[in-house]
């Protein structure tokens, strides 16, 4: 009898947890989505679209709390330290994995324990681009040109040193044998202006920051730093198709919750957000700002996040980069 009771204890406890009043009635009040960026940008737009749809589906207000600063760390830290009750969702980016890999001392929480993944929201395609009058038109020509002038070529990286663009350039420098200088810009606008003015002959930045200029022929996109062609920009070759496999960068924005949030709530939020991102009007809105809808399971999210930390840690070590 004792063994039988013990055998029944675990599943009964799980049922009790699932049926707990707090979880069963969720949500009973407003939910906050922390966005670690200022209002108005592409990722903020995604958060607001998702928040509005989530409010309609769950029957409770969903507010957007913009907490920009420290390359997204301020908002992520607020989310990591929030009560794990399902009423705080935090948008994070792939930049958090880079910061965990290259600047761990700047992060005042445990990225593995204090935030639980829910799902990707969007992919953020990045582009290696040049001006229409540059002496190279393709990635192979760019690499050949740079190799013939070691140390003389500058490449703009947005949004600055320590980001995906910079780390991707450093990875190519190591693997391809490039000797170029990374020039940091605080965002797409100054990076694109520098490219158009001839201050730098090439830049690495998000497609969202330059898609209009690419479409108008004012900027030439030499390669997408993606595994698959970008939606609505299929003519731009991926970095592998351009002749350099292995240099794609998994760049994204996604949703996490404070570590320890009940699993049933994580499952519910995952289900609802994935359904929202599949809606035709939501897809259209996301594509209009240069991003691509993308979802995964919490387990897949965690796996890719951990893999990114390992990848960028190796790049930083091999390139002898220090940002502390």
C-alpha positions as CSV (number, residue, x, y, z in Angstrom):
1,X,0.0,0.0,0.0
2,X,2.8,2.4,0.9
3,X,4.5,1.8,-2.5
4,X,1.2,2.4,-4.3
5,X,0.7,5.7,-2.5
6,X,4.2,6.8,-3.4
7,X,3.6,5.8,-7.0
8,X,0.5,7.9,-7.1
9,X,2.0,10.9,-5.3
10,X,3.9,12.4,-8.3
11,X,1.1,12.4,-10.8
12,X,-1.4,13.6,-8.2
13,X,1.0,16.5,-7.3
14,X,1.3,17.4,-11.0
15,X,-2.5,17.4,-11.3
16,X,-2.8,19.5,-8.2
17,X,-0.2,22.0,-9.5
18,X,-2.1,22.3,-12.8
19,X,-5.3,22.8,-11.0
20,X,-3.9,25.4,-8.6
21,X,-6.1,28.5,-8.4
22,X,-3.5,30.9,-9.6
23,X,-2.8,28.9,-12.7
24,X,-6.4,27.8,-13.4
25,X,-7.7,31.4,-13.3
26,X,-4.7,32.9,-15.3
27,X,-4.8,35.6,-16.4
28,X,-6.9,37.6,-13.8
29,X,-5.3,41.0,-14.4
30,X,-3.1,43.0,-16.8
31,X,0.0,41.5,-18.3
32,X,3.1,43.6,-19.1
33,X,5.5,43.1,-22.0
34,X,8.8,44.7,-21.3
35,X,10.5,45.9,-24.5
36,X,14.2,46.8,-24.0
37,X,14.0,49.3,-26.8
38,X,12.5,52.8,-27.3
39,X,9.1,53.0,-29.0
40,X,8.8,53.1,-32.7
41,X,11.4,50.6,-33.9
42,X,10.6,47.3,-35.8
43,X,10.9,45.1,-32.7
44,X,8.7,47.4,-30.6
45,X,6.1,47.3,-33.4
46,X,6.1,43.5,-33.2
47,X,5.7,43.6,-29.4
48,X,2.7,46.0,-29.8
49,X,1.0,43.9,-32.4
50,X,1.4,40.7,-30.3
51,X,0.3,42.5,-27.2
52,X,-2.9,43.8,-28.8
53,X,-3.8,40.3,-30.1
54,X,-2.9,38.7,-26.8
55,X,-5.2,41.1,-25.0
56,X,-8.0,40.2,-27.3
57,X,-7.4,36.5,-26.9
58,X,-6.9,36.4,-23.1
59,X,-9.4,39.0,-22.2
60,X,-7.1,41.0,-20.0
61,X,-5.1,44.3,-20.7
62,X,-1.6,43.8,-22.1
63,X,0.6,46.8,-21.7
64,X,4.0,47.6,-23.4
65,X,6.7,48.8,-21.0
66,X,9.6,50.3,-22.9
67,X,12.9,50.0,-21.0
68,X,15.7,50.9,-23.4
69,X,19.4,51.0,-22.5
70,X,22.6,49.1,-22.1
71,X,22.0,47.2,-25.4
72,X,18.8,45.7,-24.0
73,X,20.2,44.6,-20.7
74,X,18.1,47.0,-18.6
75,X,14.8,45.6,-19.8
76,X,16.1,42.0,-19.7
77,X,17.3,42.5,-16.1
78,X,13.9,43.9,-15.0
79,X,12.2,40.9,-16.6
80,X,14.6,38.5,-15.0
81,X,13.9,39.9,-11.5
82,X,10.2,40.1,-11.9
83,X,7.8,37.8,-10.1
84,X,7.4,34.5,-12.0
85,X,3.7,34.5,-12.1
86,X,3.0,35.0,-15.8
87,X,2.2,38.7,-15.6
88,X,5.5,39.8,-16.9
89,X,6.8,38.9,-20.4
90,X,10.1,40.3,-21.7
91,X,11.2,40.7,-25.2
92,X,14.9,39.8,-25.7
93,X,17.2,39.6,-28.7
94,X,20.0,37.4,-29.9
95,X,22.2,40.2,-28.7
96,X,21.6,38.9,-25.1
97,X,23.5,35.7,-26.1
98,X,26.4,37.7,-27.4
99,X,26.5,39.8,-24.2
100,X,26.5,36.6,-22.1
101,X,29.3,35.3,-24.3
102,X,31.5,38.4,-24.4
103,X,30.6,40.6,-21.5
104,X,29.3,38.4,-18.7
105,X,30.4,40.8,-16.0
106,X,27.8,43.4,-17.3
107,X,24.9,41.0,-16.7
108,X,23.6,41.0,-13.2
109,X,21.4,37.9,-13.5
110,X,21.8,34.3,-14.6
111,X,20.7,34.1,-18.3
112,X,20.1,30.3,-17.9
113,X,18.1,30.3,-14.7
114,X,16.4,33.8,-14.4
115,X,14.7,33.8,-17.8
116,X,12.7,31.0,-19.3
117,X,12.2,30.9,-23.1
118,X,8.7,31.0,-24.6
119,X,9.3,31.4,-28.3
120,X,11.0,33.3,-31.0
121,X,8.9,36.1,-32.4
122,X,10.8,37.2,-35.4
123,X,14.0,36.7,-37.3
124,X,16.0,39.8,-38.0
125,X,17.8,39.3,-41.3
126,X,21.2,40.9,-41.6
127,X,22.9,42.1,-44.8
128,X,26.5,42.7,-46.0
129,X,26.0,45.7,-48.3
130,X,28.0,48.1,-50.4
131,X,27.3,51.3,-52.4
132,X,26.4,51.1,-56.1
133,X,29.8,52.6,-57.1
134,X,32.0,50.4,-55.0
135,X,34.8,48.5,-56.8
136,X,33.2,45.2,-55.9
137,X,29.7,43.9,-56.4
138,X,29.7,40.4,-54.9
139,X,31.0,38.9,-51.6
140,X,33.8,37.1,-53.5
141,X,34.9,40.3,-55.1
142,X,34.7,42.1,-51.8
143,X,36.9,39.4,-50.1
144,X,39.4,39.4,-53.0
145,X,39.5,43.2,-52.9
146,X,40.1,43.3,-49.1
147,X,42.8,40.6,-49.3
148,X,44.7,42.6,-51.9
149,X,44.7,45.6,-49.5
150,X,45.3,44.2,-46.0
151,X,44.4,46.6,-43.2
152,X,43.2,49.3,-45.6
153,X,39.5,48.5,-45.9
154,X,36.9,49.6,-43.3
155,X,33.6,47.9,-42.7
156,X,30.8,49.6,-40.8
157,X,29.0,47.6,-38.2
158,X,25.7,48.5,-36.6
159,X,24.8,48.9,-33.8
160,X,28.4,49.2,-32.7
161,X,31.1,47.0,-31.3
162,X,30.1,43.8,-29.6
163,X,26.9,43.3,-31.6
164,X,26.0,40.6,-34.1
165,X,27.4,42.6,-37.0
166,X,30.7,43.1,-35.4
167,X,31.1,39.5,-34.2
168,X,30.1,38.2,-37.6
169,X,32.8,40.3,-39.2
170,X,35.3,39.0,-36.7
171,X,34.3,35.5,-37.4
172,X,34.8,36.1,-41.2
173,X,38.2,37.7,-40.5
174,X,39.3,34.6,-38.6
175,X,37.9,32.1,-41.1
176,X,38.5,33.8,-44.4
177,X,41.7,35.6,-43.5
178,X,40.4,39.1,-43.9
179,X,42.4,42.0,-42.5
180,X,39.8,44.8,-42.3
181,X,38.9,47.4,-39.7
182,X,35.5,47.4,-38.0
183,X,34.0,50.9,-37.7
184,X,31.1,51.1,-35.2
185,X,27.9,53.0,-35.8
186,X,25.2,53.5,-33.2
187,X,22.4,52.4,-35.5
188,X,21.2,51.9,-39.1
189,X,20.8,55.6,-39.9
190,X,24.4,56.7,-39.3
191,X,25.8,53.4,-40.8
192,X,23.8,53.8,-44.0
193,X,24.8,57.5,-44.2
194,X,28.4,56.5,-43.9
195,X,28.0,54.0,-46.7
196,X,26.2,56.4,-49.0
197,X,28.8,59.2,-48.4
198,X,31.7,56.9,-49.1
199,X,33.0,57.0,-45.5
200,X,33.1,53.2,-45.5
201,X,32.8,51.0,-48.6
202,X,30.7,48.3,-46.9
203,X,28.5,47.8,-43.9
204,X,26.8,45.0,-42.0
205,X,23.4,45.9,-40.7
206,X,19.8,44.7,-40.5
207,X,17.7,44.4,-43.7
208,X,15.1,46.4,-41.8
209,X,17.5,49.3,-41.7
210,X,18.2,49.4,-45.5
211,X,15.5,47.4,-47.4
212,X,14.0,50.5,-49.0
213,X,17.4,51.6,-50.3
214,X,18.2,48.1,-51.5
215,X,14.9,48.0,-53.4
216,X,15.6,51.4,-55.0
217,X,19.1,50.3,-56.1
218,X,20.8,52.9,-53.9
219,X,22.5,50.2,-51.9
220,X,23.8,46.8,-53.2
221,X,23.1,43.9,-50.9
222,X,26.0,41.4,-51.5
223,X,24.7,38.7,-49.2
224,X,22.1,37.9,-46.5
225,X,23.6,36.5,-43.3
226,X,20.8,34.0,-43.2
227,X,20.4,30.2,-43.8
228,X,17.5,30.8,-46.1
229,X,16.7,33.6,-48.6
230,X,14.9,36.5,-47.0
231,X,11.1,36.7,-47.6
232,X,10.4,39.3,-50.3
233,X,14.2,39.6,-51.0
234,X,14.9,36.2,-52.5
235,X,17.2,37.6,-55.1
236,X,19.8,38.5,-52.5
237,X,22.0,35.5,-52.1
238,X,22.5,33.9,-48.7
239,X,26.0,34.1,-47.4
240,X,26.4,30.4,-48.3
241,X,25.1,30.9,-51.8
242,X,27.5,33.9,-52.1
243,X,30.4,31.4,-51.6
244,X,30.9,31.5,-47.8
245,X,29.0,28.7,-46.0
246,X,29.1,28.7,-42.3
247,X,28.8,32.4,-41.6
248,X,25.1,32.8,-41.2
249,X,24.0,34.6,-38.0
250,X,20.9,33.5,-36.2
251,X,19.5,36.9,-35.3
252,X,16.1,37.2,-33.6
253,X,13.7,38.8,-31.2
254,X,11.8,36.5,-28.9
255,X,9.7,36.4,-25.7
256,X,10.9,35.1,-22.3
257,X,9.4,35.0,-18.9
258,X,11.0,35.2,-15.4
259,X,12.6,32.0,-14.4
260,X,10.3,29.7,-12.5
261,X,7.1,30.8,-14.1
262,X,4.7,27.9,-13.9
263,X,5.1,25.5,-16.8
264,X,1.3,25.6,-17.6
265,X,1.5,29.3,-18.1
266,X,4.5,29.1,-20.3
267,X,2.7,26.5,-22.4
268,X,-0.4,28.7,-22.6
269,X,1.6,31.8,-23.6
270,X,3.6,29.8,-26.2
271,X,0.4,28.5,-27.7
272,X,-1.2,31.9,-27.9
273,X,1.8,33.8,-29.2
274,X,2.6,31.2,-31.9
275,X,-1.1,31.4,-33.0
276,X,-0.9,35.2,-33.1
277,X,2.3,35.2,-35.2
278,X,0.6,32.9,-37.7
279,X,-2.2,35.3,-38.4
280,X,-2.1,36.8,-41.9
281,X,-2.4,40.4,-40.8
282,X,0.3,40.0,-38.2
283,X,2.6,38.4,-40.7
284,X,2.0,41.2,-43.2
285,X,2.8,43.8,-40.5
286,X,6.0,42.1,-39.5
287,X,7.2,41.7,-43.0
288,X,6.4,45.4,-43.7
289,X,9.0,46.5,-41.1
290,X,11.8,44.2,-42.6
291,X,11.4,41.3,-40.1
292,X,10.2,37.7,-40.6
293,X,7.8,35.8,-38.3
294,X,9.5,32.9,-36.6
295,X,8.5,30.6,-33.8
296,X,10.0,27.6,-32.0
297,X,9.4,25.6,-28.9
298,X,10.8,26.7,-25.5
299,X,13.2,23.7,-25.7
300,X,14.4,24.7,-29.2
301,X,14.7,28.3,-28.1
302,X,16.9,27.3,-25.1
303,X,19.0,25.0,-27.4
304,X,19.7,27.8,-29.9
305,X,20.3,30.4,-27.2
306,X,22.9,28.1,-25.5
307,X,24.5,27.3,-28.9
308,X,24.8,31.0,-29.7
309,X,26.6,31.7,-26.4
310,X,29.1,28.9,-27.2
311,X,29.6,30.1,-30.8
312,X,30.2,33.8,-29.9
313,X,32.4,32.9,-26.8
314,X,34.7,31.0,-29.2
315,X,34.8,33.9,-31.7
316,X,35.6,36.4,-28.9
317,X,38.3,34.2,-27.5
318,X,39.9,33.4,-30.9
319,X,39.8,37.0,-32.0
320,X,41.1,38.2,-28.6
321,X,38.2,40.6,-28.2
322,X,37.5,42.3,-24.9
323,X,34.6,44.5,-24.1
324,X,34.7,44.6,-20.3
